[in-house]
Amino acid sequence: MTELDAITQMLPGRLKPRDNIQIDSNLRQAAVALILRNHADLAEILMIKRAPNPNDYWSGHLALPGGRKQADDKDLLNTATRETFEEVGINLADGGKVLGRLDIITPRSQRVPTISVTPFVAIAPPEYHSFSDQVEERELNINHEVAAAFWIPVRFLKKEGRSDTVSHIVEDHKYEWMAYPSVYGPIWGLTERILTQFLSLVD
């Protein structure tokens, strides 16, 4: 049994159903996909680095694939699926498997756009899995919104924990946030909160 097999077996009873989501109509809605794959018997999570964009508050941040709900999205799962395909080329509706969702989160700072983010947990389609650390079965097809995309082992995140920090000075006050380390920099903010919630469900 691979690490991903073990995670896949334990998660369904620990995740929330992917439908019947209570939406706060006062907030803009967004959804992201926490996508898992098997690579050389390790379970890995897909991360993206958002491309520089002066109109994006989270420009340059490390994140999970996803984005804001559009008018023609039938639900938030459709939002996460559509955004994932647009940003990295993974079609979760074709061979992928959505296991459920995590708690909905909202930004804690009043300086951040008022938005509600629903994270869905999914298994990547078979063509993105590999039993060799020398082989990438299928390349990711990233679009202009994404500067880079990479897979990070669940085991690494659990071992390192939130051992990194991010600090900013706002109006002469220094603020610090705990973060997960990665080769592309610290993972912090909303994404850190999503990862922390997910990792708390994985033994």
C-alpha positions in Angstrom: 0.0 0.0 0.0 1.4 3.4 -0.9 1.2 6.5 1.3 -1.5 7.9 -1.0 -3.5 4.7 -0.6 -3.4 5.1 3.2 -4.4 8.7 3.0 -7.2 8.0 0.5 -8.7 5.4 2.9 -8.6 7.6 6.0 -9.9 10.9 4.5 -13.5 10.2 3.4 -14.7 10.0 7.0 -12.8 13.0 8.0 -13.7 15.4 5.2 -16.9 17.3 4.8 -19.4 16.4 2.0 -18.6 18.3 -1.2 -22.1 19.6 -1.6 -24.7 21.3 0.6 -22.3 24.2 1.2 -23.6 27.1 3.3 -22.6 30.2 1.4 -22.3 33.7 3.0 -24.0 35.9 0.4 -22.2 38.9 1.7 -18.8 37.5 0.6 -17.4 36.9 -2.9 -16.9 33.1 -3.4 -13.8 31.2 -4.5 -12.7 27.6 -4.5 -9.4 25.8 -4.6 -8.3 22.2 -5.2 -5.9 20.4 -2.9 -4.7 17.8 -5.4 -2.9 14.6 -4.3 -0.8 12.2 -6.4 1.5 9.2 -5.8 5.1 9.8 -6.8 7.7 7.2 -6.0 5.4 5.9 -3.2 5.1 9.3 -1.6 1.9 11.3 -1.5 2.4 14.8 -2.9 0.3 18.0 -3.1 0.3 20.3 -6.1 1.3 23.9 -5.4 1.4 26.9 -7.7 3.2 30.2 -7.6 1.0 32.9 -8.8 2.3 35.1 -11.6 3.0 38.8 -11.0 -0.2 40.8 -11.5 -0.8 44.3 -10.2 -4.6 43.5 -10.1 -4.2 40.4 -7.9 -3.9 40.9 -4.2 -2.2 37.5 -3.9 0.3 38.1 -6.8 3.4 36.0 -6.4 2.1 34.0 -3.5 2.3 30.2 -3.3 -1.2 28.8 -3.5 -3.4 25.9 -4.5 -5.0 25.9 -8.0 -8.3 27.8 -7.9 -10.0 31.1 -8.2 -13.2 33.1 -8.0 -16.6 31.7 -8.8 -17.9 32.8 -12.2 -21.6 33.4 -13.1 -21.8 30.3 -15.2 -20.2 27.9 -12.6 -23.0 25.7 -11.4 -21.4 25.3 -8.0 -18.1 25.8 -6.1 -16.8 22.4 -7.1 -17.2 23.4 -10.7 -15.3 26.5 -9.9 -12.4 24.6 -8.4 -12.4 22.1 -11.3 -12.6 24.8 -14.0 -9.8 26.9 -12.5 -7.6 23.9 -12.0 -7.9 22.9 -15.7 -7.3 26.5 -16.8 -4.3 27.1 -14.5 -2.4 23.8 -14.7 -4.2 21.6 -17.3 -5.4 18.9 -14.9 -9.0 17.9 -15.6 -10.3 16.5 -12.4 -13.6 15.7 -14.1 -11.8 13.2 -16.3 -10.2 10.5 -14.2 -9.8 12.5 -11.0 -11.6 11.9 -7.8 -12.9 14.5 -5.4 -12.9 13.0 -1.9 -14.7 15.9 -0.1 -13.9 19.3 1.2 -12.2 21.1 4.1 -13.7 23.9 6.2 -14.5 27.2 4.4 -12.0 29.9 5.3 -12.0 33.7 5.1 -9.2 36.2 5.5 -8.5 37.4 9.0 -7.1 40.8 8.0 -9.4 43.6 7.1 -6.8 44.7 4.5 -7.4 41.5 2.5 -10.3 41.3 0.0 -13.5 40.0 1.6 -13.8 36.5 0.1 -14.8 33.0 1.1 -12.6 30.2 0.0 -13.8 26.6 -0.2 -11.0 24.0 -0.4 -11.8 20.6 -2.1 -9.5 17.6 -1.7 -9.0 15.5 -4.8 -6.9 12.7 -6.3 -5.2 13.6 -9.6 -6.1 11.5 -12.7 -3.9 8.4 -13.2 -1.6 10.0 -15.8 -0.1 12.3 -13.1 1.0 9.4 -10.9 4.4 7.7 -11.1 6.1 4.9 -9.2 9.6 6.2 -10.1 11.3 9.4 -8.8 13.0 9.7 -12.2 9.8 10.0 -14.3 7.1 12.6 -14.6 4.3 10.7 -16.3 2.6 13.9 -17.5 3.8 17.5 -17.6 1.7 20.2 -16.2 0.3 22.8 -18.7 0.4 26.1 -16.8 -1.2 29.2 -18.1 -0.3 32.9 -17.8 -1.7 33.2 -14.3 0.9 30.8 -12.9 4.6 31.4 -12.7 5.5 27.9 -11.6 3.9 24.7 -10.4 5.4 21.9 -8.3 4.5 18.9 -6.2 5.5 18.9 -2.5 5.5 15.7 -0.4 2.9 15.5 2.4 5.6 13.8 4.5 7.9 16.8 4.1 5.2 19.3 5.2 4.4 17.2 8.3 8.1 16.9 9.2 9.0 20.5 8.7 5.8 22.0 10.0 5.3 25.7 10.0 9.1 26.2 10.6 9.4 29.3 8.3 8.1 32.8 8.8 6.9 35.7 6.7 7.1 39.3 8.0 5.8 42.6 6.7 5.8 46.1 8.0 2.4 47.7 7.8 1.9 51.3 9.0 5.1 51.0 11.1 4.1 47.8 12.7 5.9 44.5 12.0 3.7 41.5 11.5 4.8 37.9 11.3 3.1 34.8 10.1 4.1 31.1 10.4 4.7 29.4 7.1 5.6 26.0 5.6 9.0 26.0 3.8 9.3 25.1 0.2 11.8 25.3 -2.7 9.8 28.3 -4.1 9.6 30.1 -0.8 7.3 30.2 2.3 3.7 29.0 2.1 1.7 31.3 4.3 -1.6 33.0 4.7 -4.8 31.4 3.5 -2.9 28.5 1.9 -1.0 27.8 5.2 -4.3 27.6 7.0 -5.7 25.1 4.4 -2.6 22.9 4.5 -2.6 22.9 8.3 -6.3 21.9 8.4 -5.6 19.1 5.8 -2.4 17.8 7.6 -4.4 17.6 10.9 -6.6 14.9 9.3 -3.6 12.8 8.0 -2.0 10.4 10.6 
